Amino acid sequence: MIRFGSVIAQFEADFMTQFRHRLSFEQLRALSAMRDCRSPASPMMQVQCEGCDHQKLVPHSCGHRLCPHCQHHESQQWLERQMQRLVPADYFLLTFTLPAELRGLAAAHADVVFDLLMRCAWETVHRFSQNDRQLQGTPGAIAVLHTHSRRLDFHPHVHLVVPAAALDAAKQRWRRKRRGKNGVYLFNEKAMAKVFRAKMLAAIEAAGIGLPACYPREWVAHCQSVGSGEKALIYLGRYLYRGVIREQDILACENGRVSFRYRNAKTGKSEKRSLTGADFLWLILQHVLPKGFRRARNFGFLHANCKRLIGLLHLLLKFDPSRFTPPRKERPAMLCSCCGAVMVIVRTRIRSTSSGVVAVPPLAGVAI
């Protein structure tokens, strides 16, 4: 398997020569963090054996949300929290896509446009739920922003996992969509796309961002039934904290080029894409999000502040979400190379000196 950090180290000079003028501070930080992730250049943590007191230094992971090495545990924790918010209803995966003509605006004003993309998608779902004869209330949604296509091109869109149910707080009513001959029908895709388009364009203009001269009259919105919702959440959680590419999908790094595989959405088959090393790094770094931006959000009755409400719904509807909770994958223990016992962390964030030597102050009462 080819480490992403080694790809950065090999092509960083060429990449900086070609793209330095286009990089933001966040992208520079991401490049540095992922290059040094779990390498001797990263901060160290000191671990000690519980059996024989043997000690050693282990490099830290960078923790960057774009790094394919990091945050697997955080992804699992997010998925477990969302599973606990599942309700007894048919679920749908709604997708709202920003057209190609507006992607330049999204790249130049990412913090504003991405936020508007998520808010306008939610407002569209909320409006349709309020106007629906069977729902007539506030829906719930788990929203996740994606900025990439399967080929890793810049392609901003937002997914919303939405139960076909709503809460009418004024009348204290819980309503669900009824099943018809062809199953449950949520909302009309074309109608949602029109409302989303109007909301998004108005919000961009209100934010003081100039719109391009031409943009399409018809936008894209999809509404797909996903059963009880857990599979859709697993799909979204897979890309939430673990970067846009897996290291096992990097096939080759030679002759100045990088090749990786991806799955073609139309055919379902794996395909290969090859670029120069510098272009490959730019393909990845263009998906660095603005500092502090929350790409996963909960809306409506699925908001984090509605835990008591969700608990009451589970009680009244006699629904146990724990049956959907995926099995927890515990972090593997570090084992001592001398005796095989478990090693524990005793000190973290030990930084290297300018000479490259790691300065480690001794532990009280312990010989190093």
Secondary structure, 3 states (H helix, E strand, C coil): CCCHHHHHHHHHHHHHHHHHHHCCHHHHHHHHHHHHCCCCCCCEEEEEECCCCCEEEEECCCCCCCCCCCCHHHHHHHHHHHHCCCCCCCEEEEEEECCHHHHHHHHHCHHHHHHHHHHHHHHHHHHHHHHCCCCCCECEEEEEEEEECCCCCEEEEEEEEEECEEEECCCCEEEECCCECCECCCCCHHHHHHHHHHHHHHHHHHCCCCCCCCCCCCCEEEEEECCCCHHHHHHHHHCCCCCCCCHHHEEEEECCEEEEEEECCCCCCEEEEEEEHHHHHHHHHCCCCCCCCCCEEEEECCCHHHHHHHHHHHHHCCCCHHHHCCCCCCCCCEECCCCCCEEEEEEEEECECCCCCECCCCCCCCCC
